[in-house]
Amino acid sequence: MIDFAHECPPRILDSFFVGGHWVRASGSERKKIVSRADRRTLAEVPIATADEIDLAIASAANAFEHGPWPRTHPASAQR
């Protein structure tokens, strides 16, 4: 039997999902995501730069101000 948890290599990500599409990270810093159960590296993700954080915040603010969220009833938003 194959133990997929131990056979699969860690995922290496190089982008952030911002404004409905993937944006390639511009910085070179990375963070390993480690399993608390066995300390295996599950993934390696980029660390956002200040400009990437600003872009994400601006995109989220735009989506909130101009998207459906301000008009969405809380019960509908839970789904």
Buried (B, 14 or more C-beta within 10 A) or exposed (E): EEEEEEEEEBEEBEEBEBBEEEBEBEEEEBEEEEEEEEEBEBBBBBEBBEEBEEBBEEBBEEEEEEEEEEEEEEEEEEE
